[in-house]
Amino acid sequence: MAAPPHLSPDLPENEQARIDALIRAGHSMQAVELVLTLGARPVLRRVNLIAEALQGINLSGADLYLAKLRYAELQRADLSGADLTDADLRAANLQGADLSGADLRNANLQAANLQGADLSGADLRDADLDEADLSDTTLTGCDLSCANLRMTELTGVALDGIRCRYGELAFHRNGVDAAGARAIAASPHMTALRELSLVGNDVGDEGVHALATSPHLSGLTLLILSDERQVGPDGIRALITSPHLVTLTTLHLSCCHINDDGAQVIIDALQLPKLTTLSLIGNEIGDAAAHALRDAPRLARVKTLDLRFNPFSQNGR
């Protein structure tokens, strides 16, 4: 008979019972030390290691389900292949740690320091990375489906081959540039993605063009590119004439410094057959362009055209 899921197949049942007893009694560090002494695959479910100094520790392949690692010092730790499902890693220091292949589904990594960490192939579905620092981190091939990346620092991050098996992917003020947008667009693991949000980044026309020409994003129904430094006529044209975005129903281009020239491109070239919502809030669209957008035949299917906070006069309303 297979061992129960809370037992290590590498440990006799009596040894695992000792470890579990230590954890229940609040002696988590002793349990960790015992596991490392035994040289077995660590099974440390629900272990409480809050604020412990664990720099350089080798917990590769460990079962750390529901582990409490808040504020823990885990610099350069080897957590490759570890099961950290539902783990609490808030404000943990994981700088330079190896988390490749780790299962971090639904883990709480708010404000964690992951600078230079290796998260390649990790499963981050539904993980909370709000305000975490992932600068210079490797996310190659990881699954970010429905992960909370708002205010997460992603400067210098390798996003090549990232995965999204379902739902949405949101990058809000993460420092994603054109290279990051190209990596997202080039990943063949985005076909199930339905909602992509890039708010307050700097992908520019080059990044917008990469997204628009990606066959891997053909399932998108919502695309948010708000608060970009600049989306020029070339980027707009690439988006609205994309043969890959034909299922798009909602497009947000708010606060992207779109002027009358950009508005004219939309008027002349819009080719998104299912688009029903277009947000152009807070751009630089004047009276004539505002009138023309409302009357444009190519926008006849658009039920919601949001032009608030543009500099047209009362006559342009």
GUPA-157589 format. One record per residue (C-alpha): x, y, z. Coordinates in steps of 0.05 Angstrom, whole numbers, padded with zeros to 5 digits, always signed. Layout:
GUPA-157589
XYZ...
***
This chain:
GUPA-157589
+00000+00000+00000+00025+00069-00017+00045+00114+00041-00007+00167+00062+00004+00233+00027+00033+00266+00090+00088+00215+00096+00154+00214+00060+00165+00150+00020+00238+00157+00040+00225+00154+00115+00201+00098+00161+00133+00114+00189+00160+00121+00260+00210+00174+00238+00157+00213+00201+00113+00209+00263+00170+00240+00304+00175+00297+00254+00100+00309+00254+00099+00308+00330+00154+00360+00333+00116+00405+00285+00052+00398+00325+00089+00414+00389+00117+00478+00359+00188+00453+00350+00191+00465+00276+00265+00479+00272+00280+00414+00307+00237+00378+00257+00275+00411+00200+00342+00392+00231+00318+00320+00241+00296+00314+00168+00362+00341+00143+00400+00294+00188+00361+00234+00162+00377+00256+00090+00306+00240+00067+00258+00280+00024+00231+00331+00073+00157+00326+00090+00143+00387+00132+00070+00402+00122+00043+00461+00162+00112+00474+00191+00119+00541+00227+00185+00575+00207+00164+00647+00214+00224+00694+00215+00273+00635+00219+00344+00642+00190+00347+00589+00136+00398+00619+00088+00426+00567+00039+00383+00510+00066+00371+00451+00019+00297+00434+00019+00295+00410-00053+00232+00370-00066+00205+00385+00003+00131+00379+00019+00118+00447+00051+00043+00449+00041+00013+00505+00083+00081+00522+00112+00088+00587+00151+00150+00620+00124+00131+00693+00134+00192+00738+00143+00238+00677+00137+00309+00688+00113+00315+00640+00054+00370+00673+00013+00402+00623-00035+00358+00567-00008+00347+00507-00053+00271+00498-00057+00272+00469-00127+00213+00423-00139+00184+00438-00070+00110+00435-00057+00094+00504-00028+00020+00502-00044-00019+00551+00000+00046+00569+00036+00053+00636+00072+00116+00670+00046+00096+00742+00059+00157+00788+00063+00203+00727+00061+00274+00740+00035+00284+00692-00023+00339+00730-00058+00378+00684-00103+00336+00623-00082+00325+00564-00129+00250+00555-00137+00253+00522-00205+00196+00473-00215+00166+00491-00147+00091+00486-00137+00069+00554-00111-00004+00550-00127-00044+00598-00084+00019+00616-00044+00021+00684-00011+00084+00720-00033+00063+00791-00018+00122+00838-00011+00171+00779-00016+00242+00792-00040+00254+00747-00099+00311+00786-00131+00353+00741-00175+00313+00679-00156+00302+00622-00206+00228+00609-00216+00235+00574-00283+00181+00522-00292+00147+00540-00226+00072+00536-00219+00047+00604-00195-00026+00596-00211-00069+00640-00166-00007+00661-00126-00008+00730-00094+00055+00769-00113+00028+00838-00096+00087+00885-00085+00138+00829-00089+00206+00845-00119+00221+00798-00177+00274+00841-00209+00326+00800-00248+00285+00737-00233+00278+00680-00283+00205+00663-00297+00219+00623-00360+00165+00571-00371+00128+00586-00306+00052+00586-00302+00023+00653-00281-00051+00637-00292-00092+00686-00250-00031+00705-00208-00036+00773-00174+00023+00813-00203-00002+00883-00186+00055+00929-00165+00104+00871-00172+00173+00894-00194+00192+00856-00258+00251+00897-00283+00301+00853-00320+00257+00791-00312+00262+00734-00362+00190+00720-00384+00206+00673-00441+00157+00616-00449+00112+00636-00391+00047+00597-00387-00025+00616-00375-00070+00556-00374-00134+00594-00361-00166+00660-00343-00128+00725-00340-00058+00753-00337-00048+00822-00307+00016+00863-00304+00001+00928-00267+00059+00977-00261+00111+00922-00264+00163+00954-00309+00145+00909-00368+00179+00938-00430+00178+00920-00504+00222+00859-00491+00173+00834-00438+00115+00844-00485+00152+00805-00539+00164+00748-00490+00091+00745-00472+00071+00747-00545+00121+00693-00565+00101+00642-00513+00063+00584-00544+00029+00571-00477-00020+00629-00481-00075+00599-00524-00123+00592-00464-00113+00665-00442-00176+00706-00446-00158+00771-00411-00091+00807-00414-00079+00871-00376-00017+00914-00382-00028+00977-00341+00025+01030-00327+00082+00995-00362+00125+01017-00421+00114+00967-00477+00111+01022-00530+00093+01012-00603+00143+00956-00610+00111+00916-00554+00041+00931-00577+00059+00907-00647+00087+00842-00618+00021+00829-00580-00021+00846-00641+00016+00798-00687+00019+00739-00639-00022+00678-00660-00017+00653-00588-00063+00709-00563-00120+00692-00611-00166+00674-00554-00166+00743-00521-00233+00775-00507-00206+00833-00465-00141+00872-00475-00122+00930-00429-00063+00973-00449-00078+01033-00405-00030+01085-00378+00024+01070-00428+00076+01123-00441+00057+01126-00514+00018+01085-00563+00027+01117-00631-00011+01108-00696+00032+01048-00716+00017+01011-00652-00057+01028-00657-00061+01005-00729-00027+00939-00712-00079+00926-00657-00142+00945-00693-00124+00908-00758-00097+00846-00724-00121+00781-00756-00107+00746-00689-00151+00789-00644-00217+00774-00679-00249+00750-00614-00233+00814-00577-00296+00847-00548-00264+00899-00501-00203+00943-00515-00177+00994-00465-00129+01046-00489-00139+01097-00434-00084+01148-00418-00039+01127-00475-00028+01197-00504-00070+01180-00565-00082+01244-00604-00126+01262-00663-00079+01225-00711-00088+01161-00670-00163+01171-00668-00163+01178-00744-00128+01112-00751-00184+01079-00710-00237+01114-00753-00205+01091-00818-00179+01022-00802-00217+00987-00745-00225+00913-00764-00243+00878-00699-00309+00845-00716-00331+00830-00644-00308+00894-00610-00365+00924-00569-00327+00966-00517-00272+01015-00533-00242+01059-00478-00202+01120-00499-00207+01156-00431-00156+01210-00415-00122+01217-00483-00111+01279-00527-00172+01275-00572-00203+01341-00594-00272+01362-00619-00269+01340-00691-00238+01272-00676-00289+01259-00620-00347+01273-00668-00315+01230-00722-00306+01172-00674-00379+01173-00654-00402+01175-00726-00351+01127-00756-00383+01069-00795-00328+01022-00772-00349+01034-00700-00422+01019-00712-00417+00954-00671-00383+00989-00613-00437+00998-00560-00393+01032-00509-00344+01086-00532-00314+01120-00472-00283+01187-00487-00283+01218-00418-00227+01264-00396-00206+01284-00467-00194+01358-00482-00253+01369-00529-00300+01425-00514-00374+01422-00496-00388+01423-00570-00350+01358-00578-00393+01320-00529
***
